[in-house]
Amino acid sequence: MKAPSFRYHAPRTLDEALSLASTLPGPRLLAGGQSLMPMLNFRLVAPQHVIDLNRVAELSGIREDGEDLVIGSMTRQREIEFSPLVQARLPLLAEAIRWVGHRQTRNRGTIGGSLCHLDPSAEQPLVAMAMDARLCIATPGGRREVPMRSFAVDLMTPALEDGEILAELRIAPWAAGHGWAFLEFARRHGDYAIVAVAVLLELDAAGNASRVSIALGGVGATPLRVPAAEARLLGTRVAGTDIEAAAACCAEVDALGDPQVPAWYRQRLARTLCARAIPAALARAAGHAGSNP
C-alpha cells in the first residue's frame, strides 16, 4: 500500500517546527521514520500534515552538561552506538543500543522517535526507565521536564500535548565502577523483544548493594521498574538466594498476553532473564567485567 496524501513540511529550526506543530490541523512529526513510514503505508495513521524534523540541527547531538549526559531527540541510534561519551558514561545504553533492529535501521532511527513511539518492547524507552531519564519537552511557551516514569503514560502513549516536541533527554550517569547488564529474548535477531531486562547495580565499600535498578520491557503496556525486586537486593551481598528472590519478583508483575505469547510465558521469561542479568551486572560492579552477557 501507499501512504495517504498529506502536506509535507521541512522546518529548519525548533521554533519553526513548534509553530507548525501547534497551528496545523492533524500534524504528525517525522523523526527517523522507521516506525512512522510503515504506519503511513499500511494506513494505520492518516495525518493531514507531516512535519519532518531532520533539518532541525539543534535537536541532534550528545554533550555533557554538569553531571548530566544530554542526548538530542534527533540523535541517530548509530551515533549513540559509537559515541565515546555514551560508552564511558552510559554503558547500559551503549550495550542496549546494539539490540535495536539492524545496522540499516540504526543509521536512520532516532532515540527521540523511539521514545515518542513508546513501543513497550523497544530497548531505548527501557533504558530511559532504568536510568531515571528526564525528558525535556519543547512547548510553544517554553520547556518543561518530565521524568520517564511520568512520560510513559500507557501503551504507545507518551505524555506529549498537542503542539509539543521532545527536544532532548537528560540522564545522570551512575557512579564509576557500577555494574550493568541488558538482556532480551526475541524470535529473531532484530525483532522487538518478547521480554527484555535492564539491571544497574552499585556496591558499597563492604560489597553490599547500595543502589539498584531493575526494569522490564515487553511485559507491560509500558517499560516498567520492579521496585520489589530492587528492594530484595538493596543492602545485601547479592548472593544466590538474593538473586533468586529478586528474579521471583519479576515473575509476579502483571503481564500482557496475546495469542502468540501468553502472559505466563512473559512472566517466566522475565524471571529467567533477571536471574541471568543480575550476576552479569554484579560481576561488572565487582570489577570482573568480561564479554557481553
N, C-alpha and C positions, 0 to 999 in steps of 0.2 A: 504493500500500500504506500501511498504518498501522503505527505503531511497536508493538513487542511490549509487554506490560504490564510495569510496573516501579513501584517505590516512589519517590516524589519527596521530596527533602529540600531545604530552603532555609535553610542556616545564615547567621548574621549576623556571625560573627567567624571569623577564621582558625583559632583554637583549636578552635571547634566543628566547622568543616569538616574539620580534621585528625582529630579524634576519630571523625567519621563515616567518613572515608576509610580509617582504619586498623582499624576494627572491623566494618564492614558487609561481608557477603559479596558479591562481584561488583559493586563500585561503578564508576560512570563519572562523571567530572567534566564539568559543563556550563559552558562559558565563553560565547562569543558564539553558539554553536550553528550557525554557518554550515557546519560540516563534520559535527558530530555528528547534527544533526536529519535530514539526508538519509540518513546511515548507519543511523539508527534506522528511518526509514520504509522503506528498502529491506531492512531486517532483516540488514544486514551485521554489526551488533553487537546483542546482546541482554542488557544488564546487568540485574541484579536490582534495583539501586538507582541513581538518578541524583541527584547532589549538585550543585545549582545554586549557583555562586559569585557570581552577580550582585549579591547583597545584602551581600557582604563588602567594605565600603568600603576597608579597609586595603590591598587588593590593587590599587587604582587610583591613578593619578596619575603626574606627571612632575616630578622635582625634581633639584636639584644636590646632590651630597654630596662635598665636596672636589673632586677632579679628575674624578670620575665623573658621568655623567648616569644617573639611576636611573629606570627605567620599570616601573611595576607591571604584573603579568601580566594584569590585567583591564582595562587601559587600552584604550579603543576606538581602532581604527585611524584613525577620523575625528579624534579628539583629537590623535593624533600628527601627522596631516597638517597641522593648523593650529597646532601648538604653536610659539610663537616660540623657545623653548629648543631644540627639535629643529631648527628651520630654521637657527638660528645656530650650533649646536654639532655637530649630526649631519646635515649637508646630504645625505649619501648616503641616509640613511634617509628624509629628507623627500622626496627625489626618487623613491625606490623605492616608497614607500607609495602613490603615485598610480597605480601599475600594479596594485595589488591589487584585483581584482574590479571592482565598480562602487560608486558612492556609497552605494547602499542596503545593500550588504554591509559596507562600511567603517563604516557607522553602528552596526552590531552586532558585527562581528568584533573580536576582541581580539588583541593581539600575543602574549600567552601561549598562547592557543588555537592560533594558527598554529605557534608553536614546539613545542608538545607534539604536535600532529598530525603535524608534520615531513614534510609533502609535499616531495619533492625538488625540485619546480618552484616552490615558494612563495617569494615575494620576501623576507619578513621573516627566515626562517632564513638565507637567503643573505647578507643584510646583517649579521646577527649573526656569521656565519662570517667575512666580510670584515673586520669591525671587532674581532675577537677579544673578543666579548662574554663576560661571565661571568654564569652563571645561578645565582641564589640559590634554593635549594630548601628549603622548609619541611618538616621531618620531625616526627614525634611527640616526638622528643627534642631538637629544636633546629633548627639550619640548617646547610646545607653549600653550598659554592660550587663550581660545575663550569664549566670553560671550554667554549665552544661546540664546540670540536673533539672534546671527550670526550662532550658531551651528545648529539650526533648519532651514535648507535650504528650504526644500519642503516636500511633502508627503513622510514620511518614508525615508528621505534623510538627514543624518547628514553631517556636514562639516568635514568629515574624508577623508584624501587622502589614496591612496594605501600604505600599509605598516605601517600605524599609528594605535595606540591603545589608547583608552580612559583610562587614568590612575586614575583619581580622579576628584571629583568636590568640589569646594570651595564655601561656602555660608557664607556671612556676616550676622549674626543674627540681627534682628530688635531690637530696644531698649526694655529693660524690661518694661512691662506694656502695650505693643502693643496688639491690638486685631486681631483675625484671624478667618476665617471660611472656610470650604471646604464642598461643596455640589455637588452631582451628581445625575443624573437620568439614570437608565438603565432598560432594560426589566426584568432582573433577577439579584438577588444578585450575585456578582462575575463577571458579564458580563462587557465588556468595556462600558464606559459611552456613552450615546447618546449626552449628554451635561454635562459638569462639570464646576464649577466656584470656583476660589480661591480668597479670599479677605484678604488683610492685611491693618491695619489702625493704625495710631499713632495720639494721641491728644496732643495739647499743653496745657499749664497751664490754658488757658482760655476755654478749652473744644472744640477748633476748630481742624479740621483735618489738621495736619501738614505734613503728609506723607500718601500716598495711593497707593495701588497696586491692580488692578483688572485684572484677567486673565481668559480666557475661554479655555476649551478643548472640542474636539468633534465637534467644529463648523467649523473651517477652516482646511486647509491642515496640519497645524502645530498648537501647542498651541500658543495662542496669547494674548498679552496685549491689553487693551482697554483704551488708553490714554484719549479719550474724556470723558469716564465715570469717570476716576480718577480726571480729571480737574473739573468735576461737584461737587466733594466733597471737594477738597482742599480749606482750608480757611473757610469752613462752619461749622455749628454746627451739620451737618449730621442729619437734621430733615427729616420729611416725604417727603416734596417736593424735597429736595436734593436727597434722595434715589430714588424717582420715576424718576427724571431726569437722574441719573446715570444708572439706570436699562434700561431706554429707549434707551440709547446709545448702550447697549449690544444687543438690538434688531435690530440695524442698521448695524451691521458688516456683511460683505459678508460671507455667509454660504454655506457649501456643501449640496447637496441634492442627494438622491438616491431613488430607488423605494419603500423602506421601510420607510424612514424618509425624507420628503421633506425639502427644505431649510427654508421655512417659519416656520415650526414646530420647527426647531432648534433655529431660532431667537426668537420665542415666549418663548421657554423653557429657553433660556439664560436670557431673561428679568425676568422671574418668579424666577429663581434660584438666580439671582443677587439681586433682591428685598428682598429675604429671607436671603441671606448671609451677606449683609451689616449690618442689625440690629444685627445679631449674633456677628459679629466682633466688632461692636460698644459697645455692652454690655460687652464684654471682655475687651475692651480698657478702658471702664469707671469703671472697677473693679467689674462688676457684672457677672463674669463667672459662668455659670451653667453647665448643662449637654450638651453633644454634640448636635448641632442643627440638 
